[in-house]
Every structure is written in structure tokens, then in C-alpha cells.
Amino acid sequence: MQIKEAYLHVLDVISDVKLLSEKATEVDVEIEDYVAKHVEIFFDNLDISTIEFNSNSKVKLEGHSFKEISLQVADLFYDAMMYSEEIKPCDLMCISFEREERAYYGFLKLNFRTSFAHAVELEDNLIINKIIRQVTTLPYKSQKVEEGFLLDLEDQKVFVKDKLVTIDGSKSRYITEKILCLNDVMTTKRKIDLITKTAEKVIEKYDDQPLITTAQLRKMVTEELDETGTLDMKRIVDTCFDTEVAKDTYLKELDEKGVKPESLQMNEGQTKKLKRTQRLKTASGVEIILPFEYVSRSENLSIVNNPDGSVSIELKNLGALL
């Protein structure tokens, strides 16, 4: 990644501060490395929405320099902050950069972190050491940027890391809806959660081995995404649902929830973050974490409902203890 141009704008509605840079920020190797760590989140994480950018957006590109665009975006963020206390004060890092021979604009909302420090004061010639609250530190390099967006200038796509906040009494993903003014799109994580949790609900109703069948479906979803980055839902549905009623119920529920599995696409970085284990938790507080691969085979797991209402779980074919 190579940063071409950068501006840092200070936005703090609480303190009534809006300091907009009039000159580009100098970026040395250390700062570029700091910014690059945060940029990679937008390509690798599952909680990113990918939206088609269009002329309806409040962010106007045509005929504007990157400096002018950065000022536009800073104003839009500040305006949104005025309508919700849930949007934290920040430094808005605006960058024009290249990554893998593609051009991007990036807007990283570096929220201020609350930290504490000592302060020394004199009172009646006596030293008093106090603890004071500071709110001007930026996120560590190892932390995730909580909000922001990247614009792919070639494909005209926006990668958005958004936050649900209350504006005018209703919940809103404020970057997508108030700053970009684009239609909200489910994150990859949300799509996968709905695909698997909806299946779990339908399987529980129609299958006599719901735990095993659910693990089988989760395993197939993970394997397909690992291998191709997309989902062949027909194969998954035909394998995991025995009856036409169950298949139709599942696909209808996905449609009602607005999930379009065929639109799901993932890269290698995202597939590495897929969940690959299933957690069993009992009323007695016992928790067992098992790989999908293991649970999906009926010969490995046996669950017996006892007459007294308790459950017995038998695990087989575990291999040697390590």
C-alpha cells in the first residue's frame, strides 16, 4: 500500500471543535504502516458492507480534488455527530492511496480513546497529585477502526464499516444512510449468520438429528466459501434438507429476511475468519466446543434425553489424547 495524499481533520462536537486541515499531512514510513494496518480491516473482516457507489451519494467526486473531497466528508461526519451523542469524537484520517495497483480513497474514523494521567497542582503551597481524564489518544495499531469507509475508484464500490446509532429517535447506520446516502447492505457476517441460524431453526422443526444436520450445513457453507469464495445453495439445501417442505420453508425464510446467498462473495482473508466450531452448552454449566467436521458425522456423537429431563452426551472416535 502506498499513500499518495493525506489529510487529518479533528472533529469533536462535545468540545465544539472542528479543525480542518488546509495542507496535506506528511506521511512517514511509521505513519503509513499505522494507517495500512487499519486499512486492511476493510478487506479482511466479515463485518464490512460492500455497496455500489453512485451519483445519489452526498460525497461528490467529479470535478473535485482529493483535498476538497476530504473536506466534504469531514463536514458530513461533523453534521451527523450533531444529531447523535453515540457518534464519538475523532480524528478523521483521509487518504488517497494505491493498493495492489488499484486506486482508493479512504476515510478512517480514529475515535478518541479515554485514558487517564496524573496532574500535579499546588494548593496553599501544598502539592496535590490528581488523576485527570484525557480523550485525545488515537487507537493503537493493533486495535480495529470502529467506523469508516473506502472507495474503490475503479469499480465504484464502497467498503463500509458502519455503526448503528440513534438519530432523531430511530436507529440508523449513519455512515451508509446519512453520510453516503446509499442503500444499506448486509455485512458478510450478517448474511452468513442468517444463512446458518435460519437453517438451524428449520432443521430443528423437520429433522430428527438437528445438531448433526446443522453441523453438516455449517461445514458445507465453510468449505464452499474456503474453496470458491461463494455459495452453491442448491447443493447445500439438497444435501441438508430431506423433504421439499423443509427446503421450501428454508428458502422462503431467507427470502423474507432479504438474504440473497448468491450475492455473497469472500476473499481469502475473510474466509480465514470463518467460524469452524460448534458450542454445546448445558443447564449445568458444562460447555463443549467441537469442530463442525466432527459433529457433522452421526457416528461421532450421541445425545440421549433421559427420563428425568437431563441429557447425556457421548463422544466417540476422538483419537488419541494430546
N, C-alpha and C positions, 0 to 999 in steps of 0.2 A: 504494500500500500504506500502511495506517495501523496502527501498533502500539497496541493497547488496554492491554496489561498485559505486563510483562516481569520475569523473574527470572533471575539468573545464579548458577549453582551450580558450585563448584570441586571437581573430582573427580580425585584423584591417589593411586592405590593404592600406587605406588612410595614416596611420601613419607608414606603412611598419613594422607592429608588428605582429609576430606570436609567442606567448608564449605557449608552450605545456607542460602540467603538467607531471612530471615524477613520481609523487607519488599520490595515491588516496586522494581525498578531504575528510576531516572529515565532517560527516553529523549529526548535532544535530536535536532535535525534531522540532525546529523552521524552519530550512532549509528544512527538509523533508516535513513539512507542506506547505512551499512555493512552492517546486517542485511539490508536489501532486496536488495542485490547477491547475498548468499549464498542468500536465499530463491528468487530467480529460477532458480537452478540446478535446483531440483526440478520446475520447469515446462518448462524448455527442453532439458535434457540427455537423452541417449539411454540413459544407464546408471542410470535410475530405474525401480524396480518400482512398479506400481500395484496395491494389494491391497485387497480388501473388508475393512473393519473390522467386527468382531463381538464378541459378549459373551465369547468364549473368550479374548480378549486379557487379558494381565496388567494392562494400562493400563485402569483403571476410570474412566469419566466420570460416570456418573449419580450425582447427589447430592453431587458434589464441586466445590469452587471451583477456579479455574484454579491458584491457589497450591498447593492440595493435590495436584492432578494433576501439577504440576511437581515436587513433592517425591517423588511416586510414581516418576516417570520417572527422576529423579536416583538414587534408591535402586536401581532396576533396572539402570541403567548401571554403577553402582559395583559391584554384585554380579557383573555379567558381567566386569568388569575383574579381579576377584579370581581368576577361573578362566582368564585368558589374558593372557600378557605382551605379546601382539600388539596389544591394545587400548590406545591411547595415553592418557596423562593429558590432561585437557581442562578447559575452562570449558564448561559446558552452558548455552547460551542458550535459555531457554524463553519463547516469545512467544505471546500471543493477538492475532491481527491480522485485518484485513479487506483483501481484495484483489478488485477488480472486483465489489464488492458481495456477496462471499461471505465467510463466517466460517471461520477456520482456527485450529488450534493448531500451533505449530511448535517443534521441538526440534533445535537446531543444535549439533553436537558440534564445538567450536572447539578442535582439537588444539593443544597447546603446540608451538611451534617451537623448535628448538635454535639458539641464537645464541651469539656469543662477545663478550666485552667485556674491557677492561683493568681490573686492580685494582692499587692501589698499596699496598705494605706496607713496614714498617720492620723491618730485622733488623740488630742490632748498630750501630744508628744509621745504617745504610746503606739507601738507597731501592732497593727491588726492584719492578720493574714485571712483572706476571704477566698471562697470559691465562686467564680463567676462563669456564666453560661456564654459560650461562643457559638455562632451559627454560620461561620463563613468558610468552613473547611469543605473541600470537594470530595467526591467519592474516591476511595482507594482504587488503584489499578485492578486489584483482584475483585472488586465489587462490580455488580451489574448496574448499568444505566437503567433507571426505572422507567423513563419515558424518552421519546424522541422519534425521529423518522429519517430514513434515507431515501433519496430519489435517484433511481436509475435513469440517466438521461437518454440512454439508447432505447431501452424497452418502454420508457414512460411508465414505470411501475414504482410504487411507493412501498417500502418496508416500514411498518409502523409498530412501535412498542408503546402501547397506549395504557391509560388508566381510567377506570370508571369513577367518576366524581359526580357530586350533586350540583347541578346548575339550574337555577330557577325552580327548585323543588323537584326536579326529576333527574334520574341517573343518566349520565351521558359519557361516552368515550370521547373525551374532549378534544384530543388531537385530531382524530378522524372526522368528527362531526362539526366541531366549532372552528378549528384552525384550518384543516384541509378542506372541509365541507365536501367530503366524499362519502359514499355509502359504506356503512360499517360491514366488515367481512370477518367471519370467524377466524380465529387463530388456528394453526395446525394442531396444537394441543387440544383445543376445544373440539375440533372435528373428530379427532381420534377418541377422545373421552366419550363423545356422544355415540360414535360407532360401536364402541365396546360396551358401554353401560346400557344402551338401548338393547343390544343383543343379550346382555345378561338378564335383563327384565323379561324378554320374550322367551328365552331359553328356560328360565325359572318356571314359566307358565306351561310350556309344552314339552319339556324334556324330563325324563326320569333320572338322568345323571347331570344335573345342571352345572355342578362345579367342574366336572371333567370337560363337558362340551364348551363351557365358557372359556376354559383354559386353552382348548383346542382352537377356538376362534381367535383369541388374543395372540396365540402362537402364529397362526396363519397371517394375521394382519402384520405382525412384526417381521416375519420372514419376507412377505411380499414387499414391504417398504424397504427392507435391507437390500433386497435383490434388484428391485426396479425403481424404487422411489415413488411408486404409485400403487393403487389397489385394483385388483380384479374382483369386484364384489360378487359377480355371478358365481365364480368358482368357490369363494368363501361361503356364500349363502347356501349353495348346493351341497357343500360338504358338511356344514354345521347344523343345518335345519332339515329334519326328516320329512316334514309334511309341507304341502303347498300353503296351508293355512298359516303355519309359522313363518314361512318365507314371506308371504304377502303382508302379514302383520308387521314384521320387522321392517321391510322396505317402506311400508306406508308410514310407520312411525318416524323413520329417518327423514322422509319427505316432509312430514308435518313440522319437524324441528328445523327444517331448512338446511339439512346436511346433504351435500352433493359429493359423495365419496370419490367420484371420477375426477373431480377437480383438485383432489388432494395430491400435492407433489412435494417431495422432500429431497434434500441433498444429503450427502454422506455425513456432514457434520451434524445434521438434525437427527438422522437415524441412530447415531451413537447415543443419543439421549433418550431413546425409547425405553419405556418400562418393560422389563423382561421377567418379572417375578409376580407371583400371586400371594397375597397375605391372607391367612386364615386366623380368625380371632374368635375365641370362645368367651362365654359369660364368666368363666373362672379366671379370666385374665391371661390365659395361655395364647401366645401368638406364634404362628409357624409361617415362615417365608419359604416358598417353593418356586423353582423355575417353571415357566409355562411348559417347557419341554417335558418336564417330569409329570406335572399334573395332567397334561393332555392325554396320557396313556392310562386307560382304565385299570390295567394290571398293576399299576404302581400305587394306587390309592384306594382305600376302602373306608367309607363313612357309614356307621351304623347308628340309627336312632334307637336308644334304649327305652324300655317300658317306663322308666322313671323320668323321662324327658331329657336325660343327658345324652351326649353324643360321644361315641368312641371313634377315633381316627386311627387307622392302621396304615403305616407307610412301608412299602416293600421295594425291593430292588434298589436299595440305596447305595450299594457298592461299599468299598472299604472306608473305615473312619480315617480321617486325615489328622 
